[in-house]
Amino acid sequence: MRAALTALCALVPIAMHGQSASGPCARRLPPLGTAEFFAYARASTEKYFEQNAAVADGYRRIGRDFPAMGEHWIRASLLFDGRFEPSRPEVLNYIVVDGKRALIGVGYAVPLLGGETAPGSPAGASAWHDHSRTIEDETVIPHHHAQSRGGSDGRLAMLHAWIWAPNPAGMFNADNWAIPFLRLNLSVGANATSAAGKTLALATGGRDYFEMAIEAAGALSAEEKAAVTSAFNRAQAGANLIVGTAEGRDLTDLGGHLKTGH
């Protein structure tokens, strides 16, 4: 499954061969406001609270479970139909809560040819990001969430929409650091910070993701790797201690508590 998205991205210029910017990639709905989009998307995906319904409709998991995104379940038959519709998300995002998968958001993937741009609605073109590698590779590199831009190669532009879960950073922000709160059944306040989410992610299986991100940034010496491992051991132990004593506490600003030693 790791190479699946790479293969799909490679197929974009083949699938769109002979099509101009006025071809399938351009066949989208008229611009929608955020409220209208939200209503359409929720009405059409409520049935996927039962994950068996998603599987029956052709959604399959691809890639890993990311701390700030959860699992990506992709319906490949929708990827190259040239349509961007709120009621037909190409991607469903799930997380596991109390041993059961919970639907938290949706994603839209639009195949683009060189020079084409992502749709302007409902969130603006800057909310879209391009994929040209695997989901796993692109989520750990520093510029994964860069704005979708026209280029000479075919690519997939993707938009996340957290329609079934809170995201203090905004419904269309690619990362949702409220997810670690949700995994632990903790409330998510409007002031929840990404630092707090990253702290809690250490207590919910996210450590390997952070270690992967460090490795992707550059090769480490044996001494540096040992120092990173030691730092993560301390941070993870601290996160586990915080979670273990979380009852009745406001954890929305854990980053601040950790920095001050409180």
Buried (B, 14 or more C-beta within 10 A) or exposed (E): EEEBBBEBBBBBBEBBEEBEEEEBBBEBBEEBEEEEBBBBBBEBBEEBEEBEBBEEEEBEBBBBBBBBBBBBBBBBEBBBEBBBBBEBBBBBBBBBBEEEBBBBBBBBBBBBBBEBBBBEBBBEBEBBBBBBBBBBBBBBEEEBBEBBBBBEEBBBBBBBBBBBBBBBBEBBBBBBBBBBBBBBEBEBBEEBBBBBBBBBBBBBEBBEBBBBBBEEEEEEEEEEBEEBEEEBEEBBEBBEEBBEEBEEEBBBBBBEBBEEEE
